[in-house]
Amino acid sequence: MKIIPSSFQIEIRHAIYYLCFLSSLFVASPVFAIKLSSSEAGYTSSNITSESDGRKKLTPNSLNGQFNEETRLVATFQTPITPQQFLQNFKSAIEQNVFLDNGFYDDVNFRKVIGNYAYYWGGNTPERKFIQFSPLPSSSQDLSGCLGESVIVWIYRPAENEGDFTLNANIRDADPSCQTFSANLIKTFFGNPEKVTELYTALAPPPHGQQLEPGKKTDPFGFTDMEYRIQTNRANGELTFEIRGDGVARNFRFRIKGQLR
């Protein structure tokens, strides 16, 4: 079973014209497993300004950082820095269908839920958004959390009132402070994976987009993809973490698709 239908692949190809980074997107795995509760949320719209290099950067609606009544749920999130804080936010956002709300796409909300990164628009229409984000400059990188160069794709299909959210994220696994982003920590929040796929076998090359990594396997989940199903009251998705031989996560791929409220 393919989790990325041909129509979605076409939409991803469109993103490449906006973000060359998309050429390195990972291929998600066809697995589902965690049932999560859900509640409703609302968010503010975004303003957009141009950077000197021509890129589009999200800017908050409120310069003083205050949230109006619409954003009361997002205001309960604390900007994550550590892997544990990020995974707590990420799980809560899935449970609350945050990623399936058109109003979520504002850098105030991104910073509260995903982290304090530099966010750039590669494309922005009411029905399609491509957003690249990366750590802040080295002088303030400690405030950014443990995600590296990453990309978000948001597709809205008004005829079906359906949203389709994809996040492909690299993890700064070379940073010792980020090496607690591990298989054990992932299990703490999401439980045992639905499926575990060996990345390197004697008879098959690494999956597309993944590189053979030297070293010994010292963790039970080393050199595997930990794959989860996601199900809320109005959405289904998949979440896959790629794990190094020592159990540290290198990246993850997340996609969820469902009805908007």
Backbone torsions as a table, in degrees:
resi	resn	phi	psi	omega
1	MET	NA	131.3	177.8
2	LYS	-95.9	130.5	179.9
3	ILE	-88.1	-10.7	179.5
4	ILE	-113.3	96.2	-179.6
5	PRO	-66.6	164.9	-175.2
6	SER	-58.5	-36.5	-179.8
7	SER	-63.6	-37.3	179.4
8	PHE	-71.6	-35.7	176.7
9	GLN	-60.8	-38.1	178.0
10	ILE	-63.2	-42.3	179.8
11	GLU	-64.0	-37.9	177.5
12	ILE	-64.0	-39.5	178.6
13	ARG	-61.1	-37.3	176.3
14	HIS	-59.6	-36.8	-178.6
15	ALA	-64.0	-29.7	-177.7
16	ILE	-59.9	-35.5	179.2
17	TYR	-64.2	-24.4	179.8
18	TYR	-93.9	-35.3	-176.4
19	LEU	-132.8	110.5	178.9
20	CYS	-63.9	-21.3	178.1
21	PHE	-60.1	-27.9	-177.1
22	LEU	-64.0	-16.8	179.8
23	SER	-64.7	-17.3	179.8
24	SER	-104.1	17.8	179.5
25	LEU	-59.3	144.6	177.6
26	PHE	-81.8	158.4	175.5
27	VAL	-93.9	120.1	-177.3
28	ALA	-72.4	157.8	-177.0
29	SER	-102.7	148.9	-170.8
30	PRO	-83.5	62.6	-176.2
31	VAL	-134.9	151.2	-179.1
32	PHE	-137.9	142.8	173.6
33	ALA	-159.6	-19.0	-175.4
34	ILE	-103.0	128.7	173.5
35	LYS	-95.9	125.8	-177.1
36	LEU	-121.4	151.3	175.3
37	SER	-75.3	172.9	-177.2
38	SER	-146.7	149.9	171.2
39	SER	-144.0	173.5	-173.1
40	GLU	-93.1	154.8	179.5
41	ALA	-147.2	156.4	175.6
42	GLY	-139.1	152.6	-172.8
43	TYR	-143.4	168.9	179.0
44	THR	-86.1	163.1	174.2
45	SER	-82.5	172.7	-175.2
46	SER	-115.6	155.9	169.6
47	ASN	-106.7	155.5	-176.3
48	ILE	-131.4	134.2	175.3
49	THR	-125.7	165.4	-178.8
50	SER	-100.9	137.2	172.4
51	GLU	-81.8	164.3	-180.0
52	SER	-64.6	-24.6	-179.9
53	ASP	-88.4	7.1	175.9
54	GLY	94.6	-10.0	179.1
55	ARG	-75.7	158.5	177.3
56	LYS	-99.0	132.6	-179.2
57	LYS	-119.1	134.9	175.4
58	LEU	-68.4	140.0	174.6
59	THR	-129.0	144.3	-177.5
60	PRO	-68.2	150.1	176.1
61	ASN	-69.0	-33.7	-174.3
62	SER	-112.0	114.7	-177.1
63	LEU	-69.8	-22.9	179.9
64	ASN	-91.7	4.4	174.2
65	GLY	77.4	8.3	179.6
66	GLN	-81.3	152.8	179.8
67	PHE	-112.1	136.8	177.9
68	ASN	-83.5	-173.6	-175.4
69	GLU	-60.9	-33.6	179.5
70	GLU	-58.3	-34.1	-170.6
71	THR	-98.5	22.2	-175.5
72	ARG	-60.0	-34.0	-179.8
73	LEU	-73.0	-43.1	178.1
74	VAL	-63.3	-34.2	-179.4
75	ALA	-63.1	-18.7	177.9
76	THR	-79.5	-13.8	177.6
77	PHE	-79.7	148.2	173.5
78	GLN	-109.4	130.0	-179.2
79	THR	-52.4	121.1	-174.9
80	PRO	-81.2	145.8	173.2
81	ILE	-123.0	-49.4	-178.5
82	THR	-81.1	159.7	175.4
83	PRO	-56.5	-39.3	179.9
84	GLN	-63.2	-43.3	178.4
85	GLN	-63.8	-40.9	179.2
86	PHE	-63.5	-47.8	-177.7
87	LEU	-64.6	-34.5	175.8
88	GLN	-63.3	-47.2	177.4
89	ASN	-61.3	-45.4	-175.7
90	PHE	-61.1	-46.2	178.8
91	LYS	-63.6	-44.3	179.6
92	SER	-61.9	-40.4	179.6
93	ALA	-64.8	-37.4	176.1
94	ILE	-65.1	-47.0	-179.2
95	GLU	-57.4	-35.7	-174.9
96	GLN	-95.3	8.0	179.8
97	ASN	57.6	30.9	-178.4
98	VAL	-58.4	-40.9	-174.4
99	PHE	-73.5	-8.3	179.3
100	LEU	-106.9	31.9	178.1
101	ASP	-122.7	119.1	-179.3
102	ASN	-53.4	-33.2	-177.5
103	GLY	-74.9	-6.3	-179.8
104	PHE	-69.4	-20.8	-168.2
105	TYR	-83.4	77.8	-177.8
106	ASP	-150.1	139.6	-173.5
107	ASP	-69.4	-21.1	172.4
108	VAL	-59.8	-46.9	-179.5
109	ASN	-69.5	-39.9	177.0
110	PHE	-57.4	-46.4	-176.6
111	ARG	-66.5	-34.8	179.7
112	LYS	-70.9	-36.2	-172.6
113	VAL	-98.3	-46.9	-173.8
114	ILE	-93.5	-43.4	178.7
115	GLY	145.8	173.3	-174.6
116	ASN	-89.6	80.1	-178.0
117	TYR	-117.1	172.1	172.9
118	ALA	-89.3	116.1	-175.9
119	TYR	-104.7	133.8	179.7
120	TYR	-132.1	135.6	173.6
121	TRP	-80.1	132.3	168.2
122	GLY	-100.2	-18.1	177.7
123	GLY	-170.0	146.2	-176.0
124	ASN	-154.1	106.9	170.2
125	THR	-131.9	167.7	178.7
126	PRO	-57.9	-25.1	-174.9
127	GLU	-109.0	-2.7	-177.3
128	ARG	-156.6	128.8	-179.9
129	LYS	-136.4	136.6	177.1
130	PHE	-127.3	118.7	-171.2
131	ILE	-129.3	122.7	174.9
132	GLN	-101.7	140.0	173.3
133	PHE	-138.5	156.0	-175.9
134	SER	-151.4	164.1	179.3
135	PRO	-60.2	155.8	175.0
136	LEU	-67.0	166.6	176.7
137	PRO	-52.4	156.1	-171.8
138	SER	-54.7	-30.6	-178.3
139	SER	-64.5	-24.8	-179.9
140	SER	-127.3	18.9	-174.8
141	GLN	-63.5	-28.8	-179.2
142	ASP	-61.2	-20.0	179.2
143	LEU	-86.7	-3.4	-172.1
144	SER	-90.8	-16.4	-174.2
145	GLY	86.8	-165.5	-167.9
146	CYS	-107.2	10.4	176.5
147	LEU	-89.2	141.8	175.9
148	GLY	-99.4	-149.5	178.4
149	GLU	-57.6	124.3	-173.6
150	SER	-145.2	166.9	-178.2
151	VAL	-145.3	143.1	176.7
152	ILE	-116.1	137.7	172.5
153	VAL	-124.5	126.3	178.9
154	TRP	-122.7	124.7	177.2
155	ILE	-119.9	127.5	176.6
156	TYR	-116.0	126.5	180.0
157	ARG	-112.4	93.7	-172.5
158	PRO	-62.7	-32.2	-178.5
159	ALA	-61.2	-34.2	179.4
160	GLU	-101.1	-1.3	-172.6
161	ASN	50.7	47.8	-172.2
162	GLU	-122.1	139.6	175.4
163	GLY	-114.3	150.7	-177.1
164	ASP	-139.9	109.3	-173.2
165	PHE	-115.0	130.8	175.4
166	THR	-128.3	134.8	173.4
167	LEU	-127.9	120.4	173.3
168	ASN	-113.3	114.2	-169.7
169	ALA	-126.0	131.5	168.3
170	ASN	-87.7	150.3	178.1
171	ILE	-112.7	137.8	-179.3
172	ARG	-77.9	67.4	-171.0
173	ASP	-72.7	-13.5	176.3
174	ALA	-77.3	-16.9	179.5
175	ASP	-81.1	118.8	-178.9
176	PRO	-54.1	-32.9	-178.6
177	SER	-71.2	-13.2	-180.0
178	CYS	-103.4	1.0	-175.2
179	GLN	-81.1	-1.8	168.9
180	THR	-79.0	-6.9	172.3
181	PHE	-76.3	84.4	-166.8
182	SER	-128.8	171.9	177.2
183	ALA	-59.0	-40.2	-180.0
184	ASN	-64.5	-41.3	178.9
185	LEU	-67.5	-41.2	177.6
186	ILE	-58.0	-43.4	179.4
187	LYS	-63.6	-31.6	178.6
188	THR	-59.0	-36.7	-177.0
189	PHE	-95.1	-36.0	-172.2
190	PHE	-114.2	-2.6	179.3
191	GLY	78.5	-169.8	178.0
192	ASN	-69.5	141.2	-179.4
193	PRO	-67.4	151.7	175.7
194	GLU	-66.7	-35.6	-177.4
195	LYS	-147.0	143.1	175.8
196	VAL	-122.4	120.8	-177.6
197	THR	-110.0	122.6	175.5
198	GLU	-67.4	130.7	-176.9
199	LEU	-81.6	-36.0	-174.3
200	TYR	-126.1	118.8	175.4
201	THR	-125.9	166.0	-178.0
202	ALA	-67.4	-23.3	-173.2
203	LEU	-106.1	-2.7	-176.1
204	ALA	-140.9	143.5	175.6
205	PRO	-74.3	167.7	175.8
206	PRO	-59.1	150.7	176.5
207	PRO	-55.8	157.2	-179.1
208	HIS	-54.2	134.0	176.7
209	GLY	86.3	-5.0	-179.5
210	GLN	-114.9	143.3	-174.5
211	GLN	-107.8	142.4	176.0
212	LEU	-63.4	129.1	-176.5
213	GLU	-117.0	124.4	179.5
214	PRO	-70.2	163.3	178.4
215	GLY	123.2	166.6	-177.9
216	LYS	-92.6	153.5	174.6
217	LYS	-86.0	113.5	-178.5
218	THR	-116.9	1.3	179.5
219	ASP	-125.6	144.0	-180.0
220	PRO	-56.1	-28.2	179.0
221	PHE	-100.5	12.5	-178.4
222	GLY	-62.9	142.5	-179.6
223	PHE	54.3	44.6	177.5
224	THR	-134.7	165.3	163.2
225	ASP	-99.6	123.6	172.4
226	MET	-92.7	117.6	-169.3
227	GLU	-117.5	132.6	-177.0
228	TYR	-126.7	146.5	165.8
229	ARG	-91.7	146.5	176.7
230	ILE	-122.7	131.3	176.2
231	GLN	-143.1	125.0	171.9
232	THR	-114.8	-171.1	-178.1
233	ASN	-71.3	-11.1	178.6
234	ARG	-146.1	21.7	-178.0
235	ALA	-153.8	154.7	173.9
236	ASN	-131.8	149.2	-179.7
237	GLY	-162.7	-174.4	179.0
238	GLU	-142.5	147.9	-176.0
239	LEU	-139.0	123.8	-176.5
240	THR	-131.6	128.1	176.5
241	PHE	-109.2	131.1	173.5
242	GLU	-92.7	128.4	-172.0
243	ILE	-113.7	133.2	174.4
244	ARG	-69.9	170.4	179.9
245	GLY	-59.7	-30.7	-178.9
246	ASP	-89.6	5.9	176.3
247	GLY	95.4	-4.2	178.4
248	VAL	-81.5	138.4	179.8
249	ALA	-77.1	137.7	178.5
250	ARG	-98.3	-35.8	-178.0
251	ASN	-164.9	171.2	171.8
252	PHE	-148.7	156.1	178.9
253	ARG	-126.7	129.7	-177.3
254	PHE	-133.8	134.4	173.9
255	ARG	-141.7	135.4	176.1
256	ILE	-138.5	142.5	-174.4
257	LYS	-139.7	132.0	-179.4
258	GLY	-179.6	-172.9	-176.2
259	GLN	-79.6	138.6	170.8
260	LEU	-77.5	159.9	-178.9
261	ARG	-74.4	NA	NA
